[in-house]
């Protein structure tokens, strides 16, 4: 990618953003995605530190590993309705990310997907989420509340909420307390 570009406007014919396509474009502030975009590949926008907001098209199905990792100015992410998985490290170390809206279509959230997003205070996981990756919220010191609408979720992952020093409450909509293993440093608070 052009490292000095401040704005990207994608043609509606674009369906894929390739691996590392705009990685390290440190001046990039704004992206207008193609209305037909289906895939954002691995590390496509890695370390684009001036992007503040992402407006994904409804057509988006895949966000690759590390796609927006270390994009430290992103404040808000609203996931599109066809997305099934938020990949490993997708938004790791997005330190200003304070609003995340996960669509009902999402079934899996990968390893360290939101690790070190130190401004995130609240997250709601939709009903269809069944898989949570290791270290998913690792080091999210500001996280206070999690709402889990899924009834088929396991907390047996290693370090799922490790370092979430402000976490006070997990609201869980399942009929029984979820399975979790205290030996993996998953969570040591209360389920509401």
URMO-V724965 format. One record per run of one state. SS is the DSSP state (hx for helix, st for strand, lp for the rest). FROM is the first residue (numbers start at 1). TO is the last residue. If there is no record, write none. Layout:
ss=SS from=FROM to=TO
ss=SS from=FROM to=TO
//
This chain:
ss=lp from=1 to=6
ss=st from=7 to=9
ss=lp from=10 to=15
ss=st from=16 to=17
ss=lp from=18 to=29
ss=st from=30 to=32
ss=lp from=33 to=38
ss=st from=39 to=40
ss=lp from=41 to=52
ss=st from=53 to=55
ss=lp from=56 to=61
ss=st from=62 to=63
ss=lp from=64 to=75
ss=st from=76 to=78
ss=lp from=79 to=84
ss=st from=85 to=86
ss=lp from=87 to=98
ss=st from=99 to=101
ss=lp from=102 to=107
ss=st from=108 to=109
ss=lp from=110 to=121
ss=st from=122 to=125
ss=lp from=126 to=130
ss=st from=131 to=132
ss=lp from=133 to=144
ss=st from=145 to=148
ss=lp from=149 to=154
ss=st from=155 to=155
ss=lp from=156 to=168
ss=st from=169 to=172
ss=lp from=173 to=179
ss=st from=180 to=180
ss=lp from=181 to=181
ss=hx from=182 to=184
ss=lp from=185 to=189
ss=st from=190 to=191
ss=lp from=192 to=192
//
